[in-house]
Amino acid sequence: MALLANRTGRALSVAILFAAAGAGAEPVVIVHPSCPAKSLDADDARRLLLGEELSWSNGDATQLIETRSEDPATTAGYLAIARKTPSQIRSEWNRLVFSGRANPPLRFGSASEARDAVARFPGAFAVIDSSLADSSVRIVFRASGKR
């Protein structure tokens, strides 16, 4: 039964990724311009998204920024980066928050509001569609693997 559930979950993950790709979405991790990380590899992005890394190399605390609603690019990015759904990512962060190890993610109404928040808060990062990234933030990881 667990094997069937795992296959169903993978099929759903693949379907969501294809739907997002078909819509032109390219999930990216964006950071505040002062962030010391110039780029992240796939493992670094996964560790950041799962809260396994809670500070940047300069000592600034990381701050996850999310949208309140299920954004297709964010969902696709979470699946591509961490192999987890948004609710699974939130569960990981809830565990960190309740243990006192991290600040709760800040949630905004839209991906463009999330981008604007990343631009305002040093240490902040978010997963959004690349088409929404502008000069106020820096892209440090592309889920598609493109440079």
N, C-alpha and C positions, 0 to 999 in steps of 0.2 A: 504494500500500500504506500509506503514512504517513497519507494522508487517511482511509482506512478505520480505521486504528488510532485516529486522533484522534476520529472519529465514535463508535467503540466506547467510548472513554474518556469522552466526553461523555455517552453514553447511560447508562453505568454511574454517572457522577456524578449525573445526574438521578434515576436509580432509587434511589440511596442517599439523596438529599435527600428524595424522596417517602416512602421507607420511614421515615426519621427523623421527618418531619413527621406521618406517619400514626400514629406511636407517641407523638405529643404532644411530641416533642423540639423545644426551641428553643435552638439553640446560642448561647452568649454568651461574651464575653471577660470574665473576672474579674481583678481586681488586688488587691494588698495595700491595706488601707485608707489607708496613708500615701502611696500613689502620687499624684503631682501631677496626673496626667491625670484630669479629671472625666468625660470622654467621648472616644471616638475616632470618626472618620469611617471609611468603608470603606477608603480608601487607607491611613490610619494603622494600622488593624487588620491589613491585608495586609502592610505594611512591618514591623510588629512580629512577626507570625507567621513571616515569612520571614527574620528576623534582619537586615533592612536597617536597623533602628533597634535599637541595642544599649544605649542608656541613655535614661533618662527626662529630662525637662527640668531636674530638680534635680541631675542628674549620677549618680544611682544606676544601677547596671547592671541591665539587664533579666534575668530568669531564667525561662525557659520551664519550666512544670510539665506533665507528661503522665501518662497512664495507660499501664501496660505492655501491656494488652490493647487490642484494637480496640473502643473505645466508640462506639456509633452516633451519639450527639450530637456527639462530638468529630470523628468522620469527616465528618459533615454540615457541621460548622462549618468545618473545614479546606477542604472543597470550596467552600463558600459564600464564605469570606473570601479564600482564596488560589488557588482553582481547582486545588488539589493534594491528593493523597491523603496519609494519615499517613506512608507510607513515603517519599514525595517530600519532605515537610516534614523528616523525619528526615535525609534525604540532604543537604538544604540546611544543616541545623544541623551535621551531621558535617563538612561542608566548612569551616564557620566555626570549629568546635572544632579541627580539625586544622591550620588556618592560624594558630591562636593568637588569634583575634579574639573568641571567645566562650566562655563556660562551657557544658558540655554540659547538655542538658535534664535535669531531675530527673524520674525516673519512679516512679510509685506504682501500687499494685495496683487501685485503683478511683477513680472520679471523685470520690467523697466524700473519699477520702484526698488527692487532688490539690487539692481545695478547701481542706482543712485545711492543706496545705502552703503554699498561696498566702497563707493567713491568718497563717502563721508567718514567712514570708521577705519582708522589704522588697524591692521591685523585682520580685517574682514576678507571673506572669500565667499563665492557663490558659484553655482552651476547654472548657466543660462545658455540660450541660443546665441551662437556667435554673431548673428545679424544684429543683436541688441548691444553688443560691446562697442564702446566708443572710446575716445581719448581720455575719458575720466577714470578709466580702469585699465588694468593690464591683463592680457590673456597669458596664463602660464601653463595651461594644458589643454589640448584638443582631444576629445574622446575618439575622434576619427583617426588619430595618429598623424594627421597632417601637421606640417610645421608652419 
